[in-house]
């Protein structure tokens, strides 16, 4: 269903990310906001208010604030996932999906080309078969008891130094054939050839 939405507040975060408060004209379920005038999808963090969303995106993709935009509210996949991978603008969708899949005890891999929109913390949850020293996690996911690890092209303490596709390769021996895997990110991200290790075994949240 079509809707109108307006961004009313902004909070600057590390890594050139912005947390934007969005107000919808009509209450609606769903966690992906598609700005039809811009052909832009942005994921939201978990919220209990169907008339508002907290959007997480990079500044360069931020829609004009205090302007009514035509939007469509889209649902995240209903599948239960064991492995969730989010990159850049897909981070919020990955975190949201992880909370929804909490009872499934998923592993969440988050990646950025610059810096994360949060301060990484040493994880309290063990993840086997990873390189030594890869212990950084999302503080929100760790608080929820959900295992996560971080990958960054830019070296950061506790993070995997490289892209998330190479980090996934370290886990390939433990990725069961029955695993459900979700990728959240841009078209370039989800079409990367390095994902051949899990090709044809995942669903996509394209942002």
Residue pairs with C-beta under 8 A, 6 or more apart in sequence:
1 26
1 28
1 72
1 73
2 36
2 70
2 71
2 72
3 24
3 25
3 26
3 28
3 70
3 71
3 72
3 73
4 24
4 25
4 26
4 68
4 69
4 70
4 71
5 22
5 23
5 24
5 25
5 33
5 35
5 53
5 68
5 69
5 71
6 22
6 23
6 65
6 66
6 67
6 68
6 69
7 20
7 21
7 22
7 55
7 62
7 63
7 64
7 65
7 66
7 67
7 69
8 21
8 22
8 23
8 65
8 66
9 20
9 21
10 18
10 19
10 20
10 21
10 62
10 65
11 18
11 19
11 20
12 18
12 59
13 19
13 56
13 117
13 118
14 115
14 116
14 117
14 118
14 119
15 58
15 112
15 114
15 115
15 116
15 117
16 58
16 59
16 60
16 114
16 115
17 56
17 57
17 58
17 59
17 116
17 117
18 56
18 57
18 58
18 59
18 62
19 45
19 54
19 55
19 56
19 117
20 42
20 54
20 55
20 56
20 57
20 62
20 65
21 52
21 53
21 54
21 55
22 33
22 44
22 52
22 53
22 54
22 55
23 51
23 52
24 50
24 51
24 52
24 53
24 71
24 73
25 68
26 51
27 50
27 51
28 50
28 51
28 73
29 50
29 73
29 75
30 73
30 74
30 75
30 76
31 43
31 44
31 46
31 53
31 74
31 75
31 76
31 93
31 96
32 41
32 42
32 43
32 44
32 73
32 74
32 75
32 76
32 93
32 205
32 207
33 41
33 42
33 43
33 44
33 53
33 55
33 71
33 72
33 73
33 74
34 40
34 41
34 71
34 72
34 73
34 74
35 41
35 42
35 63
35 69
35 70
35 71
36 69
36 70
36 71
36 72
37 69
37 70
38 63
38 69
40 61
40 63
41 74
41 206
41 207
42 55
42 56
42 57
42 61
42 89
42 92
42 207
43 55
43 56
43 89
43 90
43 91
43 92
43 93
43 94
43 96
43 184
43 205
43 207
44 53
44 54
44 55
44 56
44 92
44 93
44 96
45 54
45 56
45 92
45 95
45 96
46 95
46 96
46 99
47 53
47 54
54 92
55 92
56 89
56 91
56 92
56 117
57 89
57 92
58 88
58 89
61 89
63 69
76 93
76 96
76 97
76 100
76 205
77 97
77 182
77 203
77 205
79 180
79 182
79 203
80 101
80 104
80 180
81 97
81 101
81 104
81 106
81 180
81 181
81 182
81 203
82 104
82 106
82 107
82 176
82 179
82 180
82 181
83 106
83 107
83 108
83 109
83 171
83 175
83 179
83 180
83 181
83 182
83 198
84 94
84 97
84 98
84 101
84 106
84 107
84 108
84 109
84 181
84 182
84 184
85 94
85 108
85 109
85 110
85 111
85 164
85 168
85 181
85 182
85 183
85 184
85 185
86 92
86 93
86 94
86 95
86 108
86 109
86 110
86 111
86 183
86 184
86 185
87 110
87 111
87 112
87 164
87 183
87 184
87 185
87 186
87 189
88 111
88 112
88 113
88 185
88 186
88 189
89 185
89 186
89 207
90 183
90 184
90 185
90 186
90 189
90 205
90 207
91 110
91 112
91 116
91 117
91 184
93 184
93 205
93 207
94 108
94 110
94 182
94 184
94 205
95 108
95 110
95 138
95 140
95 141
97 182
97 184
97 205
98 106
98 108
98 141
98 144
98 146
98 148
99 144
99 146
102 144
102 145
102 146
105 146
105 147
106 146
106 147
107 127
107 147
107 148
107 149
107 171
108 138
108 141
108 146
108 147
108 148
108 149
109 148
109 149
109 150
109 151
109 164
109 167
109 168
110 116
110 138
110 148
110 149
110 150
110 151
110 164
111 150
111 151
111 152
111 163
111 164
111 167
112 150
112 152
112 153
112 154
113 152
113 153
113 154
114 152
114 153
114 154
115 152
115 154
115 156
116 138
116 150
116 152
116 156
118 138
118 139
118 140
119 139
120 136
120 137
120 138
120 139
120 150
120 156
120 157
120 158
120 159
121 136
121 137
121 138
121 139
121 142
122 135
122 136
122 137
122 158
123 135
123 136
123 137
123 142
123 147
123 148
123 149
124 142
125 137
125 142
125 145
125 146
125 147
125 148
126 147
127 147
127 149
128 174
129 170
129 171
129 173
129 174
130 149
130 160
130 167
130 170
130 171
131 160
131 170
133 158
134 149
134 158
134 159
134 160
134 167
135 149
135 158
136 149
136 150
136 156
136 157
136 158
136 159
137 147
137 148
137 149
137 150
138 148
138 150
141 147
141 148
142 148
149 160
149 167
150 156
150 158
150 159
150 160
151 159
151 160
151 162
151 163
151 164
151 166
151 167
152 159
152 160
152 161
153 162
153 163
155 161
160 166
160 167
163 194
165 192
165 194
165 195
166 194
168 175
168 194
168 195
168 197
168 198
169 194
169 197
172 197
172 198
175 181
175 197
175 198
177 201
179 201
180 201
180 202
180 203
181 198
181 201
181 202
181 203
182 202
182 203
182 204
182 205
183 189
183 190
183 195
183 202
183 203
183 204
183 205
184 204
184 205
184 207
185 205
185 206
185 207
186 206
186 207
187 206
190 204
190 206
195 202
